[in-house]
Amino acid sequence: PTPPATAPAPATRPVDLPAVSGDKPLGTLWYPGPFDPNAGPTAPAAAPAETPGRAARPAGPALPGVAQSPTSVRQPGPTPGGKGDKFDADLPVQLNADEMSYDQEQGIITASGNVEVYHGGRRLRADAITYNQKTDIVSASGNIELTEPTGERIFADVMDITGAFRDAVVQSIGVILTDRSRLAAVSARRSDETVTAFSKGVYSPCNLCKTDPRRPPLWQIKAVRVIHDKDKQTIEYRDAWMEVFGIPVAYTPYFSHPDPTVKRKTGLLAPSWGGSSDLGYVLQVPYFFNVSPTQDATVTALATTKAGSGGIVEYRGRYQKGRIDATGSVVGGDTDAGNDLRGHIDAKGLFDINDTWRWGFDANRASDDTYTRRYGFDSPSFLESRLFAEGFRRRNYFSANAYTFQDLRGTGESGAEPYVMPMLDYNHVGEPDRFGGQTLLDVNMLALTRSDGSDTRRLSIRPGWQLPFMGPLGDAYKLTFALNADLYHVDELDRTGKPQFTGFAHRVMPLAMFDWRYPLVRPGNSYNQVIEPIMVAVYSPNGGNPTSIPNEDSKELEFDDTNLFSPNKFAGLDRVEGGARLNYGVKWGVYGKGENAGSTSAFVGQSFRPRRDSTFATGSGLDEKFSDFVGRVRVSPGPLLNVLYRTRVDSDNLTPKRNEVGLTAGPPALNLTGNYVFIRPQTGSQFPGREELSYSAGSRLNRYWRASVAGVTDLETSDTRSLSARLIYENECLIFTTNATRTFFQDRDVKPSDQITFSVVFKTLGEVHTGISGL
């Protein structure tokens, strides 16, 4: 029978579809007829306001079985990505269309012409939608587009939904996922509400060619069958192959990866392989463990052809009141090391006890001196391990530390590394008194032990009082009085030209300091000019460093612009600067106004003492009455150029004793970086002099290509220490990197090596490395 003719229903009136049930709204499945592959995810849909044009249509009689309630408005949508995605039959459905009809005899509701359905944060658009009440089938056709609450955009040509919206069959389906990757198939079938099986599917995060969208993307995965399980949050491929520029390059009968809603998931990560002429070929196979939402670990199997095999473990934990980050490794079968097991650990932890106290640890240890350097881990000269607790309250600070050290240089004596257990520090800054001054108190307790060598116990108390005030001319003053009181007990202290000392030693050193600064500003139209003379006068008794007091924390002295005005230029407590001295200098700067304005600044200073202090070693820059000049110049006319120069020159003949130059210049199209260091050797220092140049150049060649080169040169011996080059290609779905590295230095079993590596990162899937060694 011919359906009875009905007048068009007002499209803007909210409509509740009858007998709606199940857990999914219309069109939970997806794909493009008019599929724009370059489009991205969108915000959750919102029902439009009624427009006068559509609302002005004459209203026909109420359709039987269709409730037309002006109160049935769009309800708040579910939480994106959560269980709220499921269909709630109790929520009303708002339906807009140019025309609607109802065949009461056949039980068919038909909506056509710019059909829009809103429910629970979803928006469905189609040319036509019909609902058969007798068969419980909802059919949509023509230019179907569904926007999910998560922002996914879903397209299809034909969609049939049955079983109370739990099952569906879709033709020509496509999805733009939340990470902008795309999934399309000839057809798809949904069952049990959350599992969708795609037939002859293809997946790719790559954009299609704008001029020829039919060309294959850079890479894609095709499969006879693709299964998306929303409960398991996985996408599985059966009989899958990868294509690069449309050419098949790899096949697997089964492959899976997490869907875009997954941040972390336990499973095998992409292996990497490469190598060097020192290690040979290297294979690493990592496995990721998602221990909990706040903890994870990565275990990597490691194999080399020349340096044994083993594994690497990384652990990361975040807790309610703390965190742990740890890395450890073990390698065996290295013939250069006698096939002994080698390894290392690098772990850090920090935990809050309450609002005042916290504790933590740093654990750094290696099986031998060269292990970390040879296998590519961070390799400083010393490894420091620490267990500590500290507290902060108002103007007070307290810390308790225990230290152990490992010397990796290979030049120290066995057993000479100290054990510090404990070292206690307390610092207090008082409230301003009625004169505006503040009391100061620093207390330190130290117990240092060696298995072979001298032992030290120290108690240091340093009270003080300081008074800052301003002068009538705008100059700034600060007056400080302090006392350094130290008590030591030492065992078997070696002394040059004297027998070993065991027993107590003490030191009491009063100190008075007067600090004066007079900043002067000259404003300009486009810049401000500042000049500031500085003078700091310090007096304390001469001497104060008898041979019965050990030197554990002040062995190295670097005199430069950063400590010129310090009351004690030594870094630690075991050595003090005695006698009268006058430190003076001047700062000057020009600072531009406005965004990206440039600046130029300079500083030069010197120290004078009427009596030489033998505590300072020859070459330290402080061993004469007039010290070396120290200075600093920074030139930064804009964001594209920054030059920093620091120096220390002889006061008699202006011969450089230390020069440091740092340069950064250029836009991203060509960025240059250089660092030059010259340090003249200093008597008594454990570190020899050096003259070194490190440099790099990087360029963003275009939108996709970047290149860089870098090197380190020892200018004392005119030897190149290392050279490297890198070429990178990156777009929306791929990163390709080529690295070439050559090292020329040798440190025991760490030999000069050459290495070339190629790495390919398939975004959203994983990473693959290849390498060539032994060049």
C-alpha positions in Angstrom: 0.0 0.0 0.0 1.1 3.5 -0.7 2.2 5.4 2.4 -0.2 8.3 3.3 1.0 11.7 2.4 1.9 13.9 5.3 2.9 17.5 5.6 6.6 18.2 6.4 7.3 18.3 10.1 9.1 21.4 11.5 12.7 20.3 11.4 13.7 22.3 14.4 11.4 20.7 16.8 13.1 18.1 19.0 11.9 14.6 18.2 12.2 11.4 20.3 12.5 8.3 18.1 10.1 5.6 19.5 11.3 2.3 20.9 14.9 3.5 21.1 17.0 1.1 23.2 20.5 -0.3 23.4 23.9 1.3 24.1 24.8 3.1 20.9 23.2 6.1 19.1 22.8 6.3 15.3 26.1 5.8 13.4 28.6 4.8 16.0 30.4 3.4 12.9 32.1 5.3 10.2 33.7 6.2 6.8 33.9 8.6 3.9 31.8 8.9 0.9 32.7 12.6 0.7 35.8 11.8 2.8 38.2 14.7 3.3 41.4 12.9 4.3 43.2 16.1 5.3 40.5 17.0 7.9 41.2 16.4 11.5 39.2 15.6 14.6 36.7 18.2 15.7 35.2 19.3 19.0 32.2 17.4 20.3 29.0 18.4 18.5 26.5 20.8 19.8 22.9 21.1 18.7 22.3 24.2 16.6 19.9 26.8 17.6 16.6 26.9 15.7 16.9 29.0 12.6 14.0 31.2 11.4 14.2 29.8 7.9 13.6 26.2 9.0 11.2 26.9 11.8 8.9 29.0 9.6 7.7 25.9 7.8 4.0 25.2 8.5 3.5 22.5 11.1 1.5 19.4 10.2 -0.5 17.3 12.5 1.3 15.4 15.2 2.6 12.1 13.8 1.4 8.9 15.4 4.1 7.3 17.5 6.4 10.4 17.3 6.5 12.6 20.3 7.0 16.2 19.4 8.1 17.8 22.7 9.7 21.3 22.7 11.3 20.3 26.0 13.3 17.4 24.5 16.5 19.3 24.2 20.0 18.0 23.8 21.4 16.6 27.0 25.1 16.9 28.2 27.4 14.5 26.4 29.4 11.7 27.9 32.9 12.0 29.1 35.2 11.7 25.9 36.9 8.3 25.8 35.1 6.9 28.8 32.2 4.6 29.3 30.0 7.5 28.7 30.4 6.8 25.0 27.6 4.1 25.3 24.1 4.9 24.3 21.7 6.0 27.0 18.1 5.2 25.8 16.6 7.5 28.4 18.2 10.6 26.8 16.1 12.3 24.2 17.2 12.4 20.6 16.9 15.7 18.7 16.3 15.3 15.0 16.3 18.1 12.4 15.4 17.5 8.7 13.9 19.4 5.8 11.1 16.7 5.6 9.8 14.0 7.8 7.0 11.4 7.2 5.5 8.5 9.1 3.9 5.4 7.6 1.7 4.2 10.4 0.7 1.0 8.6 4.2 0.0 7.7 5.7 1.4 11.0 8.4 3.4 9.1 9.6 6.8 10.0 11.5 8.7 7.3 13.6 11.9 7.5 15.2 13.4 4.4 17.0 16.5 3.4 19.9 17.8 5.5 19.1 15.3 8.3 20.8 16.0 11.6 20.5 13.9 14.7 21.9 15.0 18.1 22.3 12.7 21.1 24.6 12.6 24.0 27.2 14.9 22.5 27.1 13.1 19.1 26.0 14.6 15.8 25.0 12.5 12.8 24.4 14.0 9.4 23.0 12.1 6.3 20.9 12.7 3.3 18.2 10.3 4.6 17.4 8.2 7.7 14.6 5.6 8.1 13.5 3.6 11.1 11.5 0.5 10.7 9.7 -0.2 14.0 8.7 -3.7 13.0 12.2 -5.0 12.0 14.0 -2.6 14.5 16.3 -1.5 11.7 17.7 2.0 11.4 19.1 2.9 8.0 21.1 5.9 7.0 22.3 6.7 3.5 24.0 9.4 1.5 26.9 11.5 2.7 26.9 10.1 6.2 29.1 12.0 8.7 29.2 11.3 12.5 31.1 13.4 15.0 31.8 11.5 18.2 32.1 13.1 21.7 35.9 12.3 21.5 36.3 14.4 18.4 36.5 11.5 15.9 34.9 12.1 12.5 33.2 9.1 10.9 32.0 8.8 7.3 30.0 6.2 5.4 27.8 5.7 2.3 25.3 3.2 3.8 24.6 2.2 7.4 22.2 -0.4 8.7 21.8 -0.8 12.5 19.9 -3.6 14.2 19.6 -5.3 17.6 18.9 -2.3 19.7 21.9 -0.5 18.2 24.3 -3.2 19.3 25.0 -4.6 15.8 25.5 -2.8 12.5 26.6 -3.3 8.9 28.3 -0.3 7.1 29.4 0.1 3.5 32.3 2.4 2.5 33.5 3.3 6.0 36.2 5.6 7.1 37.4 7.2 10.3 39.6 10.2 11.3 40.8 9.2 14.7 41.7 11.6 17.5 45.4 11.5 16.7 44.6 12.5 13.1 45.4 9.0 11.8 42.9 7.5 9.3 41.2 4.1 8.9 39.0 3.1 5.9 37.5 -0.1 4.6 35.2 -1.5 2.0 32.7 -2.6 4.6 32.5 -3.1 8.4 30.4 -5.0 10.8 29.8 -4.2 14.5 28.9 -6.8 17.0 28.4 -6.9 20.8 28.4 -3.1 20.9 32.2 -2.5 21.0 33.9 -4.8 18.5 34.1 -3.6 14.9 35.5 -5.8 12.1 36.6 -4.1 8.9 36.8 -5.9 5.6 39.7 -5.0 3.3 40.9 -2.2 5.5 43.7 0.3 5.3 45.3 2.5 8.0 47.6 5.5 7.7 48.4 8.7 9.6 49.9 10.2 6.5 48.2 13.1 4.6 47.2 12.4 1.0 48.6 14.4 -1.8 46.6 17.6 -2.2 46.9 17.7 -6.0 46.2 13.9 -6.5 44.5 12.4 -3.5 44.3 9.0 -5.3 48.1 8.6 -5.0 49.1 6.2 -2.2 50.3 7.9 1.0 53.9 7.8 2.2 53.1 4.6 4.1 50.0 2.6 5.0 49.0 -0.7 6.4 46.6 -2.9 4.4 44.9 -6.0 5.8 42.3 -8.5 4.8 40.7 -8.0 8.1 41.0 -5.2 10.8 39.4 -5.6 14.2 38.9 -2.6 16.5 38.1 -3.7 20.1 37.1 -0.7 22.2 37.1 -2.7 25.4 40.6 -4.0 24.9 41.6 -0.7 23.2 43.4 -2.5 20.4 43.5 -2.5 16.7 44.4 -5.9 15.2 45.3 -6.7 11.6 45.0 -10.2 10.0 47.0 -10.9 6.8 48.6 -7.4 6.8 51.3 -5.8 4.8 53.0 -2.4 4.9 53.2 -0.3 1.8 55.6 2.5 1.2 54.6 4.8 -1.7 52.2 2.0 -2.7 54.9 -0.7 -2.8 54.6 -3.6 -0.4 57.7 -3.9 1.8 56.7 -6.2 4.6 54.0 -8.8 5.4 52.8 -10.4 8.7 49.9 -12.8 9.3 49.1 -10.9 12.5 49.9 -7.4 13.8 48.3 -5.3 16.5 48.8 -1.9 18.2 46.9 0.1 20.8 44.2 2.4 19.6 44.6 6.2 20.0 42.8 6.2 23.4 45.7 4.2 24.9 48.5 6.2 26.4 50.5 3.2 27.6 50.2 -0.6 27.2 52.3 -3.6 28.0 54.0 -5.2 25.0 57.0 -5.5 22.7 58.4 -2.3 21.4 60.1 -1.8 18.1 63.7 -3.3 18.1 66.7 -1.3 17.0 69.9 -2.3 15.5 73.1 -0.6 14.5 76.7 -0.5 15.8 80.2 0.8 15.8 83.7 -0.3 15.0 84.3 -0.7 18.8 81.1 -2.7 19.8 80.4 -4.3 16.4 76.8 -4.8 15.4 74.3 -4.1 18.2 70.7 -5.4 18.5 68.3 -4.1 21.2 64.9 -5.5 21.7 62.8 -3.6 24.3 59.7 -4.8 26.2 57.5 -2.3 27.9 55.6 -3.1 31.2 52.6 -0.9 32.1 52.9 -1.7 35.8 50.1 0.7 36.9 48.8 4.1 35.9 51.7 5.7 37.8 54.4 3.1 37.2 56.1 1.6 34.2 59.3 -0.2 33.2 61.2 -1.1 30.1 63.4 -4.2 29.9 65.7 -4.3 26.9 67.7 -7.3 25.7 71.1 -6.2 24.3 73.4 -8.2 22.1 76.7 -7.1 20.4 79.1 -8.9 18.1 82.3 -7.6 19.8 81.4 -6.6 23.4 79.1 -9.3 24.8 75.4 -9.3 25.5 73.1 -8.4 28.4 70.1 -6.3 29.3 69.0 -2.8 30.3 66.2 -2.1 32.8 64.4 1.3 33.2 61.9 2.0 35.9 59.7 5.1 36.3 57.4 5.5 39.3 55.2 8.4 40.4 53.6 8.1 43.8 51.3 10.3 45.9 54.3 11.8 47.8 57.3 10.9 45.6 58.9 9.6 42.5 61.6 7.1 41.4 63.6 7.1 38.2 66.1 4.3 37.8 68.2 2.7 35.0 70.4 -0.3 35.4 72.3 -2.6 33.0 74.4 -5.7 33.0 76.6 -7.1 30.2 78.6 -10.3 30.0 80.9 -12.0 27.5 83.1 -8.9 26.7 86.4 -10.5 25.8 88.2 -7.1 26.4 87.0 -7.3 30.0 87.9 -11.0 30.5 84.3 -12.1 30.0 83.4 -10.7 33.4 80.0 -9.3 34.1 79.9 -5.5 33.8 77.1 -3.2 34.7 75.9 0.0 36.2 73.0 1.6 38.1 71.7 5.2 38.0 68.7 5.7 40.3 67.1 8.8 41.8 64.2 9.2 44.3 62.5 12.0 46.1 59.7 11.7 48.6 57.7 14.2 50.7 57.3 13.3 54.4 55.1 16.2 55.3 54.9 19.9 54.5 58.3 20.5 56.2 60.4 17.4 55.5 61.4 15.3 52.5 64.0 12.7 51.8 65.6 11.2 48.7 68.5 9.3 47.2 70.8 9.2 44.2 72.5 5.9 43.5 75.2 5.9 40.8 77.6 3.0 40.5 79.5 1.2 37.8 81.3 -2.1 37.7 84.5 -0.5 36.3 85.9 2.8 35.1 85.1 2.6 31.4 81.8 0.7 31.3 79.4 3.6 31.1 81.5 5.4 28.5 81.9 2.4 26.3 78.3 1.4 26.2 76.9 4.9 25.6 75.7 5.9 29.1 76.4 9.2 30.8 80.0 9.1 31.9 81.3 11.9 34.2 84.7 11.7 35.9 83.1 10.8 39.3 80.0 8.9 40.2 78.3 10.3 43.3 75.8 8.5 45.4 73.8 10.2 48.1 71.1 9.6 50.7 69.6 12.7 52.1 66.8 14.3 54.2 66.0 18.0 54.4 63.5 20.3 56.0 62.3 23.8 55.2 60.5 26.0 57.7 60.1 29.7 57.5 63.7 31.1 57.7 65.3 27.8 58.6 66.8 25.0 56.5 68.3 21.7 57.6 69.8 18.8 55.7 71.4 15.5 56.5 73.5 13.8 53.8 75.5 10.6 53.3 77.8 10.4 50.3 79.9 7.8 48.5 82.1 8.5 45.4 83.6 6.4 42.6 86.5 7.8 40.6 86.3 6.8 36.9 89.5 8.6 35.8 91.8 5.7 36.6 94.4 8.1 38.1 93.4 7.8 41.8 94.7 5.4 44.4 92.5 2.5 45.4 90.7 3.3 48.6 91.2 7.0 48.4 87.5 7.8 47.7 85.9 9.1 50.8 82.7 8.0 52.6 80.8 10.9 54.0 78.5 9.7 56.8 77.0 12.1 57.8 77.2 15.7 56.7 74.7 17.9 58.6 73.9 21.5 57.6 71.7 24.1 59.3 71.1 27.6 57.9 69.1 30.4 59.5 68.3 34.0 58.5 66.6 36.0 61.2 63.8 38.5 61.0 64.8 42.1 60.6 65.6 43.7 63.9 64.8 47.3 65.0 67.9 48.6 63.1 66.9 46.7 59.9 69.7 44.1 60.4 69.4 40.3 60.3 71.2 37.6 62.2 72.8 34.8 60.3 73.8 31.3 61.4 75.4 28.5 59.4 76.3 25.2 61.2 78.0 22.2 59.5 79.0 18.8 60.9 81.0 16.3 58.8 82.3 12.8 59.3 84.6 11.6 56.5 86.2 8.2 56.3 88.5 6.4 53.9 89.5 2.8 53.7 93.0 3.9 52.9 94.0 7.4 53.9 93.1 10.2 56.3 89.8 10.5 58.2 88.2 13.8 59.2 85.6 15.0 61.7 84.6 18.6 61.5 82.3 21.0 63.4 81.9 24.4 61.8 79.8 27.3 63.3 79.5 30.6 61.5 77.2 33.2 63.1 76.9 36.7 61.6 74.9 39.8 61.4 74.2 42.0 58.3 72.7 45.4 57.9 71.6 46.7 54.4 70.8 50.3 54.0 70.5 53.1 51.4 72.6 56.2 51.2 71.3 59.8 50.5 72.5 59.6 46.9 70.7 56.4 46.1 73.8 54.2 46.7 73.4 50.8 48.4 75.3 49.7 51.4 75.6 46.4 53.3 77.6 46.0 56.5 78.4 42.4 57.7 80.1 41.0 60.8 80.7 37.2 61.0 82.8 34.7 62.9 84.1 31.4 61.5 84.7 28.8 64.2 85.9 25.4 63.2 86.9 22.3 65.2 88.6 19.3 63.6 89.7 15.8 64.6 91.9 14.1 62.0 93.6 10.7 61.6 96.8 10.1 59.6 96.8 13.5 57.9 99.6 13.7 55.4 101.5 17.0 55.4 104.1 18.3 53.0 107.5 18.4 54.7 106.0 17.4 58.0 105.1 14.1 59.7 101.6 12.8 59.7 99.2 14.4 62.1 96.6 12.8 64.3 94.6 14.8 66.8 92.5 18.0 67.2 92.8 21.2 65.4 90.8 24.4 65.5 90.4 27.8 63.9 88.6 31.0 64.9 88.4 33.7 62.2 86.4 36.9 62.7 85.3 38.8 59.6 84.0 42.3 58.8 82.8 43.3 55.3 81.6 46.6 53.9 79.7 46.4 50.5 79.0 49.6 48.5 77.2 49.8 45.1 76.0 52.9 43.2 73.8 52.1 40.2 73.3 55.0 37.8 70.7 54.9 35.1 70.5 57.1 32.0 67.1 56.7 30.2 66.9 57.0 26.4 64.1 56.9 23.9 64.8 53.4 22.8 67.2 52.1 25.4 68.4 52.5 29.0 72.1 52.7 29.9 73.2 51.5 33.4 76.6 51.9 35.0 77.3 50.5 38.5 80.6 50.8 40.4 81.1 48.2 43.1 83.5 48.1 46.0 83.6 45.4 48.7 86.1 45.8 51.6 86.8 42.7 53.8 89.0 42.3 56.8 89.9 39.2 58.7 93.2 38.1 60.4 96.0 36.8 58.2 96.5 33.1 57.9 93.9 30.8 59.3 94.9 27.7 57.3 97.4 25.7 59.4 98.7 22.4 58.0 96.9 20.5 60.8 93.6 21.3 59.2 92.8 19.0 56.2 91.6 20.3 52.8 88.8 18.1 51.7 86.3 20.5 50.0 88.4 23.4 48.8 91.1 21.8 46.7 90.1 23.5 43.4 89.8 27.3 43.2 88.4 29.0 40.1 88.8 32.8 40.4 86.4 34.6 38.0 83.7 37.2 37.8 81.2 35.1 39.8 83.2 35.0 43.1 85.2 38.3 43.0 83.0 39.9 45.7 82.6 36.8 47.9 83.9 37.0 51.4 85.6 33.7 50.9 86.6 32.7 47.3 87.1 29.1 48.2 84.2 26.9 47.4 84.2 24.9 50.6 84.8 25.3 54.4 88.2 23.8 54.9 90.1 26.8 53.5 89.4 30.5 54.4 90.6 33.7 52.8 92.5 35.7 55.3 93.9 39.2 55.6 92.6 42.6 54.4 91.4 42.9 50.8 89.6 45.3 48.6 87.5 43.9 45.8 86.3 46.4 43.2 84.8 46.5 39.7 82.3 48.2 37.5 79.3 47.0 35.6 78.0 48.7 32.4 75.0 47.8 30.2 72.7 49.1 27.5 69.3 47.5 27.4 66.8 48.1 24.6 63.1 48.7 25.1 60.4 46.7 23.5 59.9 43.1 22.4 63.0 41.3 21.1 65.1 44.3 22.0 68.8 43.7 22.2 71.3 44.3 25.1 75.0 44.7 25.7 76.7 44.4 29.1 80.2 44.3 30.4 82.0 43.9 33.7 85.6 44.2 34.8 87.0 43.8 38.3 90.1 43.1 40.5 91.1 42.3 44.0 93.8 44.0 46.0 95.4 42.9 49.3 98.3 44.7 51.1 99.9 41.4 52.0 100.3 38.3 49.9 98.4 35.2 51.0 100.4 31.9 50.6 97.1 30.0 50.7 96.6 30.8 47.1 98.6 28.6 44.7 100.8 30.0 42.0 98.7 30.6 38.9 95.5 31.0 40.8 95.2 34.7 40.0 95.2 35.6 43.7 98.8 34.8 44.6 100.0 38.5 44.2 98.9 41.7 45.9 97.0 42.8 42.8 95.0 39.9 41.5 94.3 39.1 37.9 91.6 41.1 36.1 88.4 39.2 35.7 85.8 40.3 33.2 82.7 39.4 31.3 81.1 40.8 28.1 77.7 39.8 26.7 76.5 41.1 23.3 72.9 40.3 22.2 71.7 42.8 19.7 68.6 40.6 19.0 67.2 37.1 19.2 69.5 36.0 16.3 72.8 36.7 18.0 74.2 36.0 21.5 77.9 36.2 22.4 79.3 35.7 25.9 83.0 36.3 26.6 84.5 35.6 30.1 88.2 36.1 30.8 90.9 36.3 33.4 94.1 38.2 32.4 97.4 38.9 34.2 97.4 42.3 35.8 101.0 43.0 34.8 101.1 42.2 31.1 97.4 41.4 30.3 98.3 37.9 29.2 95.2 35.7 29.2 95.1 32.9 31.8 91.5 31.9 31.1 89.3 32.6 28.1 85.8 31.4 27.4 83.7 32.4 24.4 80.2 31.2 23.7 78.4 32.0 20.4 74.9 31.4 19.2 73.9 33.0 15.9 71.4 32.7 13.1 67.7 31.9 12.5 66.4 28.3 12.3 67.4 28.3 8.6 71.1 28.4 9.6 72.0 28.3 13.3 75.6 28.4 14.4 76.9 27.5 17.9 80.5 27.6 19.1 82.3 27.4 22.4 86.0 28.1 23.0 87.8 27.4 26.3 91.4 28.2 27.3 92.6 27.4 30.8 96.2 27.8 31.8 97.5 25.1 34.2 97.5 26.0 37.9 99.9 24.8 40.5 98.4 22.2 42.8 95.3 21.6 40.7 94.2 18.1 39.8 93.0 19.4 36.4 95.5 20.2 33.7 95.2 23.2 31.5 93.4 22.9 28.2 92.5 24.7 25.0 89.4 23.3 23.3 86.9 24.3 20.6 83.5 22.8 20.2 81.2 23.8 17.3 78.0 23.0 15.6 75.8 24.2 12.7 72.2 23.3 12.2 69.8 24.2 9.4 66.2 23.7 8.7 66.5 23.3 5.0 62.7 23.4 4.4 59.5 22.3 6.1 60.6 18.7 6.2 64.4 18.5 6.1 66.9 19.4 8.9 70.7 19.0 8.9 73.4 19.5 11.5 77.2 19.0 11.9 79.3 19.1 15.1 82.8 18.6 16.3 85.3 19.0 19.2 88.9 19.9 18.6 91.8 19.9 21.1 93.8 23.0 20.1 96.7 22.2 22.4 97.6 19.1 20.4 95.7 20.1 17.2 93.8 16.8 17.4 90.2 16.4 16.5 88.3 14.6 19.3 85.0 13.9 17.6 83.0 14.7 14.5 79.3 14.0 13.8 76.7 14.8 11.2 73.0 14.3 11.1 70.3 14.6 8.5 66.6 14.4 9.5 63.4 14.2 7.5 60.1 14.6 9.4 56.5 15.0 8.3 53.2 14.2 9.9 53.7 10.4 9.9 57.4 9.6 9.5 60.8 10.6 11.0 63.9 9.4 9.1 67.3 10.2 10.7 70.8 9.5 9.4 73.7 9.9 11.8 77.5 9.6 11.2 79.9 9.8 14.1 83.6 9.4 14.4 85.6 9.5 17.7 89.4 9.8 17.8 90.2 9.4 21.6 91.1 6.3 23.5 90.6 5.6 27.2 91.8 2.2 28.2 89.4 -0.3 26.5 87.3 2.6 24.9 88.8 2.8 21.4 88.4 5.2 18.6 85.3 4.2 16.6 83.2 5.0 13.5 79.5 4.7 13.4 76.7 5.3 10.8 73.1 4.8 11.8 69.8 5.1 10.0 66.6 5.3 12.0 63.0 5.3 10.8 60.1 6.3 13.1 56.7 5.3 11.9 54.6 7.7 14.0 51.7 6.0 15.9 53.4 2.6 15.4 57.0 2.5 16.6 60.6 3.0 15.7 63.1 1.0 13.6 66.9 1.5 13.6 69.5 0.2 11.2 73.3 0.7 11.2 76.6 0.1 9.4 79.8 -0.2 11.5 83.4 -1.0 11.1 84.2 1.7 8.5 
